[in-house]
Amino acid sequence: MHPLENLIQSALREDAVHDDVTTALLGDKRFQAATAQLVAKQAGVFSGVEFVAAFQTVWGPGTRFTCLKREGAELAKGDVIVTMEGAAGDILRAERTLINGLSHACGVATLTRRFVERVDGLNVSVLATRKTLPGLRDLELPAVAAGGGKIHRRSLSDGILIKENHQYWLSSEKILQNAKTMRSPLHRIEIEIQTLAEIEPALAQGPDVLLLDNFSVDDLLKAVRQIDGRALTEASGGVNLETVRAIAETGVNAVSVGALTHSVTALDISLDFVGSL
């Protein structure tokens, strides 16, 4: 089963779609054949091809959901995103759950695209983090990719990131020694540092990546020059649409942005029935 199917099943249970007391008031009208469309009420970037396909699988063949946009497509206000064909009552029951998922995914893709556009022409990656909303990672991370961003780590098993709180318990040097002994050769090792003075001691341990946490732009410039290609560099902290260009211009290899997933505004999407009764 696709992870999105589990997410959708949970959302449909949460919405109690099989006990829609309002739609039941329509009587026999709820069984009438109908066509509806989901319409973008504002410009943005589309994400949701896999979500719509998973929704179709979970909902079943009684209603047909057709996605009209490719992943990552630019949306204009008024664009039709999805068409729905089936019984009027079924469309009404599915409406909110489907829109909730799509509007959030499109919001993530839209915000990511705006960050990517701000660093256009620079050799830097815009990274999403694990700061996803609980249960929505399988919806949000594909949306980041649709917007042109990349993924730092999908989970704790994807790579070794020695952060400040790990170093509270054991020195980064000792942790790195353990990592080189036990890690998969496919795992990069990244060490978080917070001052320029930590650069040389960290580099002496041979990490693949240095995470420059909450550095000022001036200190990022100094850090990139000092590191001089001896490790990849990632900037984190204080990154927003106003600051990301200046941060990227320091020469870091990547900029991580938690806001891509944890603080996104949903894209406005509405459902309209089409045709005459």
C-alpha positions in Angstrom: 0.0 0.0 0.0 1.3 3.5 -0.9 2.0 5.6 2.2 -0.4 8.3 0.9 -3.2 5.7 0.9 -2.8 5.4 4.7 -2.8 9.1 5.0 -6.0 9.4 3.0 -7.8 6.6 4.8 -7.0 8.4 8.1 -8.2 11.7 6.8 -11.5 10.2 5.5 -12.1 8.6 8.9 -11.4 11.9 10.5 -14.0 13.6 8.3 -16.6 10.7 8.9 -17.4 10.7 5.2 -19.7 7.7 5.6 -21.9 9.7 8.0 -22.4 13.0 6.2 -25.6 14.1 7.8 -25.9 17.2 5.6 -25.5 15.4 2.3 -28.1 12.9 3.4 -30.6 15.7 3.5 -30.5 15.9 -0.3 -32.5 12.8 -0.5 -32.5 11.1 -3.9 -30.6 14.1 -5.4 -27.4 12.8 -3.8 -27.5 9.8 -6.2 -27.7 12.0 -9.4 -24.8 11.8 -11.8 -22.7 14.9 -11.6 -19.4 16.5 -12.7 -17.3 18.9 -10.7 -13.9 20.5 -10.9 -11.3 21.7 -8.5 -10.2 25.2 -9.5 -7.1 27.2 -8.4 -8.3 30.5 -6.9 -4.8 31.9 -7.0 -1.6 31.4 -8.9 0.9 28.8 -7.6 2.7 25.5 -8.4 0.9 22.2 -8.6 1.7 19.1 -6.6 -0.6 16.2 -6.1 -0.5 13.7 -9.0 0.3 10.8 -6.7 -2.1 12.1 -4.1 -5.0 12.1 -6.6 -4.1 8.6 -7.8 -4.0 7.4 -4.2 -7.3 9.1 -3.4 -8.8 7.3 -6.4 -7.6 3.9 -5.1 -8.9 4.5 -1.6 -12.2 6.0 -2.7 -12.9 3.3 -5.3 -14.3 3.2 -8.8 -17.7 4.8 -8.0 -16.3 8.3 -8.5 -13.7 9.2 -11.1 -10.9 11.6 -10.2 -8.9 12.9 -13.1 -5.8 15.1 -12.5 -5.3 17.6 -15.3 -1.9 19.1 -14.3 1.6 17.6 -14.3 3.7 17.7 -11.1 5.5 21.0 -10.8 3.3 22.8 -13.3 2.7 26.5 -12.8 -0.9 27.3 -12.0 -2.8 30.5 -13.0 -5.8 31.7 -11.1 -8.8 29.9 -12.6 -7.0 26.8 -13.8 -8.9 23.6 -13.5 -6.7 21.1 -11.5 -8.9 18.0 -11.1 -12.2 16.8 -12.5 -14.6 14.6 -10.5 -17.4 12.4 -12.0 -19.8 10.4 -10.0 -22.8 10.7 -7.8 -23.4 14.2 -6.5 -23.4 13.0 -2.9 -20.1 11.2 -3.3 -18.4 14.2 -4.7 -19.7 16.3 -1.8 -18.4 13.8 0.7 -15.0 13.6 -0.9 -14.6 17.4 -1.5 -13.0 18.7 1.7 -10.6 15.8 2.3 -9.3 15.9 -1.3 -9.0 19.7 -1.3 -7.2 19.7 2.1 -4.4 17.4 0.7 -4.1 19.2 -2.6 -4.1 22.7 -1.2 -1.4 21.9 1.3 0.8 20.1 -1.3 0.4 23.0 -3.7 1.2 25.4 -1.0 4.5 23.6 -0.2 5.4 23.4 -3.9 4.6 27.1 -4.4 6.7 28.3 -1.5 9.6 26.0 -2.6 9.5 27.4 -6.1 9.7 31.0 -4.8 12.8 30.1 -2.8 14.4 28.4 -5.8 13.6 31.4 -8.0 15.3 33.7 -5.5 18.6 31.8 -5.9 18.4 31.4 -9.6 21.8 31.3 -11.3 23.7 30.3 -8.2 25.1 26.8 -7.7 23.2 26.1 -4.5 20.5 23.6 -3.5 17.4 24.6 -1.5 16.7 21.8 1.0 13.7 20.7 2.9 14.3 19.3 6.4 12.5 16.9 8.7 10.5 19.8 10.1 7.4 18.4 8.5 3.9 18.4 10.0 3.1 15.2 11.8 2.0 12.4 9.4 2.3 14.6 6.3 5.9 13.9 5.2 4.9 11.6 2.3 2.7 14.5 1.0 5.1 17.4 1.7 8.4 16.1 0.5 7.2 15.2 -3.0 5.7 18.7 -3.1 9.1 20.2 -2.3 10.6 18.3 -5.2 7.8 19.6 -7.4 8.8 23.1 -6.5 12.4 22.5 -7.4 13.8 21.8 -4.0 15.7 18.9 -2.7 15.5 16.7 0.4 18.0 16.9 3.3 17.0 13.7 5.0 13.7 11.8 4.8 14.3 10.2 8.1 16.9 9.7 10.8 18.2 6.6 8.9 19.2 8.6 5.8 22.4 10.1 7.0 24.5 11.0 10.0 24.0 14.6 11.3 26.0 15.3 14.5 24.2 18.2 16.0 24.9 20.3 19.1 22.7 18.2 21.3 24.5 15.0 20.3 27.8 16.7 21.2 26.4 17.6 24.6 26.7 13.9 25.4 29.8 12.9 23.5 32.4 14.9 21.6 32.0 15.2 17.9 35.4 13.6 17.5 34.3 10.5 19.4 31.0 10.4 17.6 32.8 10.6 14.2 35.1 7.8 15.2 32.1 5.7 16.0 30.4 6.7 12.8 33.4 5.7 10.6 33.4 2.3 12.3 29.6 1.6 12.2 28.1 3.6 9.3 27.0 2.4 5.9 29.4 3.6 3.3 26.4 5.3 1.6 25.9 7.6 4.6 27.4 11.0 4.5 28.6 12.5 7.8 27.7 16.0 8.6 28.7 18.0 11.7 26.9 21.1 13.0 29.1 24.0 14.0 28.1 27.4 15.3 31.3 29.5 15.3 34.2 30.1 13.0 36.5 28.8 15.6 34.9 25.4 15.3 35.8 25.0 11.6 39.3 23.6 11.8 38.7 21.2 14.7 35.7 19.9 12.7 37.5 19.6 9.4 40.3 17.7 11.1 37.8 14.9 11.8 37.1 14.5 8.0 33.4 15.1 7.7 31.6 15.2 4.4 29.5 18.2 5.2 29.7 21.1 7.7 26.3 22.6 8.8 26.9 26.3 9.5 24.1 27.0 11.9 22.8 30.5 12.4 25.9 32.2 10.9 25.7 35.8 9.8 26.2 36.4 6.1 29.6 37.9 6.8 30.6 34.8 8.8 29.3 32.5 6.1 31.6 34.3 3.6 34.5 33.8 5.9 33.6 30.2 6.6 33.3 29.2 2.9 36.7 30.8 2.2 38.3 29.0 5.2 36.8 25.6 4.3 37.9 26.1 0.7 36.3 23.0 -0.6 37.5 20.6 2.1 33.9 19.8 2.9 30.5 20.6 1.5 28.7 23.4 3.3 25.1 23.9 4.3 23.7 27.1 5.8 20.8 26.8 8.2 18.9 29.3 10.4 17.4 32.7 9.6 16.6 31.7 6.1 13.5 33.4 4.5 12.6 34.8 1.1 14.3 38.1 2.0 17.6 36.6 3.2 18.1 33.5 1.0 19.7 35.2 -1.9 22.4 36.9 0.2 23.0 33.6 2.1 23.3 31.6 -1.2 25.7 34.2 -2.6 28.3 33.4 0.1 29.1 30.2 -1.9 27.5 27.6 0.4 26.5 24.4 -1.4 23.1 24.2 0.2 20.6 26.2 2.2 18.1 24.3 4.4 14.7 25.9 4.9 12.3 24.4 7.5 9.6 26.8 6.5 9.1 24.9 3.3 7.0 22.4 5.2 6.3 23.7 8.7 5.0 27.2 8.0 3.4 27.0 4.6 0.2 28.7 3.5 -2.2 26.4 1.7 -3.1 27.3 -1.9 -6.7 28.4 -2.3 -8.7 25.7 -4.2 -12.4 25.4 -4.6 -14.9 22.9 -6.0 -17.5 23.9 -8.6 -20.2 21.7 -10.1 -20.5 22.0 -13.8 -23.4 21.4 -16.2 -27.1 21.9 -15.7 -29.4 19.9 -13.5 
